[in-house]
Amino acid sequence: QVQLVESGGGLVQPGGSLRLSCAGFGRTFRGYGLAWFRQAPGKERSFVGVISWEDDKTDYADSVKGRFTISRDNPKNTVTLQMNSLRPEDTGVYYCAVDRLMFRAVPSTRHYDYDVWGQGTQVTVSS
């Protein structure tokens, strides 16, 4: 059974940083794009960032560009989201996800292209 486990969420003041981690069990990340999505209270799940299966190409939502960084460690089967200069509007539940398609040429920003999801970790940015 494939399982993703996120960790690293919490409460942080505006301007602070958090580092989210996602570990995969039962399935290798090699060959698959990995993404982070978030869901703010009362809103739909939205794309945060993605890292491709090769060359570590990344893409980010405009709202987080320059502040968030995704990285992956294939031997450890993990993906990490480093979040800096956090803002109250970054508050939400953050989910990691694995692409349903191997070797996708262009990393997807669409949630329906991902078929394995973590349980989510809460991030709250507040003073």
C-alpha positions as CSV (number, residue, x, y, z in Angstrom):
1,Q,0.0,0.0,0.0
2,V,1.3,3.4,-1.0
3,Q,1.5,6.0,1.7
4,L,2.8,9.5,2.0
5,V,3.5,11.0,5.4
6,E,3.9,14.8,5.8
7,S,5.6,16.5,8.7
8,G,6.9,19.9,9.8
9,G,3.8,22.0,10.0
10,G,3.0,24.3,12.9
11,L,2.4,27.9,14.0
12,V,4.8,30.5,12.9
13,Q,4.8,34.3,13.0
14,P,4.6,36.4,9.7
15,G,8.1,36.6,8.2
16,G,9.1,33.3,9.7
17,S,10.1,30.0,8.1
18,L,8.9,26.4,8.1
19,R,10.2,23.3,6.4
20,L,7.7,20.6,5.4
21,S,8.8,17.0,4.6
22,C,7.0,14.2,2.9
23,A,8.2,10.6,3.0
24,G,6.9,7.9,0.7
25,F,6.3,4.3,1.6
26,G,5.4,1.4,-0.7
27,R,6.3,3.2,-3.9
28,T,9.5,4.8,-5.2
29,F,9.4,8.5,-6.2
30,R,11.9,7.9,-9.0
31,G,10.4,8.8,-12.4
32,Y,7.5,10.7,-10.9
33,G,6.9,14.4,-10.5
34,L,6.2,15.5,-6.9
35,A,4.0,18.4,-5.9
36,W,2.7,20.4,-3.0
37,F,-0.8,21.7,-2.8
38,R,-2.6,23.6,0.0
39,Q,-6.1,24.2,1.1
40,A,-7.0,27.4,3.0
41,P,-10.1,27.5,5.2
42,G,-13.2,27.8,3.1
43,K,-11.3,27.5,-0.2
44,E,-10.5,24.8,-2.7
45,R,-7.2,23.0,-2.8
46,S,-4.6,25.0,-4.8
47,F,-1.2,24.4,-6.4
48,V,1.9,25.5,-4.5
49,G,4.8,24.0,-6.4
50,V,6.1,20.9,-8.3
51,I,9.5,19.3,-9.0
52,S,10.0,17.2,-12.1
53,W,11.1,13.6,-12.2
54,E,14.4,14.6,-14.0
55,D,16.8,17.5,-13.7
56,D,14.9,18.8,-10.7
57,K,13.0,21.3,-12.8
58,T,10.5,23.3,-10.6
59,D,7.5,25.4,-11.0
60,Y,5.7,27.5,-8.4
61,A,2.5,29.4,-7.9
62,D,3.0,33.1,-8.5
63,S,2.1,33.8,-4.9
64,V,5.0,31.7,-3.5
65,K,7.7,32.3,-6.1
66,G,10.9,33.5,-4.5
67,R,9.8,32.4,-1.1
68,F,9.2,28.7,-1.3
69,T,11.7,26.0,-2.6
70,I,11.0,22.4,-3.4
71,S,13.7,19.7,-3.3
72,R,13.7,16.0,-3.6
73,D,15.9,13.1,-2.4
74,N,15.3,10.0,-4.4
75,P,17.4,7.6,-2.4
76,K,15.4,8.6,0.8
77,N,12.1,8.8,-1.1
78,T,11.4,12.3,0.3
79,V,10.3,15.7,-1.0
80,T,10.7,18.9,1.0
81,L,9.1,22.3,0.9
82,Q,11.2,25.1,2.4
83,M,8.9,28.1,3.1
84,N,10.4,31.4,3.9
85,S,9.0,34.9,4.5
86,L,5.7,33.4,5.4
87,R,2.5,35.4,5.3
88,P,-0.9,35.0,6.9
89,E,-2.3,34.1,3.5
90,D,0.0,31.0,3.4
91,T,-2.1,29.5,6.2
92,G,-3.7,26.2,5.3
93,V,-3.4,22.5,5.2
94,Y,-0.4,21.4,3.0
95,Y,-0.5,18.2,1.0
96,C,2.2,16.4,-0.9
97,A,1.3,14.4,-3.9
98,V,2.8,12.0,-6.5
99,D,2.0,12.3,-10.2
100,R,0.0,9.5,-11.7
101,L,2.1,9.4,-14.8
102,M,5.8,8.4,-15.0
103,F,8.2,10.6,-17.0
104,R,5.8,13.4,-17.6
105,A,7.6,15.8,-19.9
106,V,6.1,19.0,-18.3
107,P,5.5,18.9,-14.5
108,S,1.8,19.3,-13.9
109,T,0.1,21.9,-11.7
110,R,-3.3,20.3,-11.9
111,H,-4.5,18.3,-8.8
112,Y,-6.2,15.7,-10.9
113,D,-2.9,14.6,-12.4
114,Y,-1.9,13.3,-8.9
115,D,-3.2,10.0,-7.6
116,V,-1.3,9.5,-4.3
117,W,-1.8,12.1,-1.5
118,G,-0.6,12.6,2.0
119,Q,-2.8,13.2,4.9
120,G,-1.9,16.9,5.1
121,T,-0.1,19.0,7.6
122,Q,-1.4,22.3,9.1
123,V,0.5,25.5,8.6
124,T,-0.7,28.6,10.5
125,V,0.9,32.0,10.0
126,S,-0.2,34.4,12.7
127,S,1.1,36.9,15.2
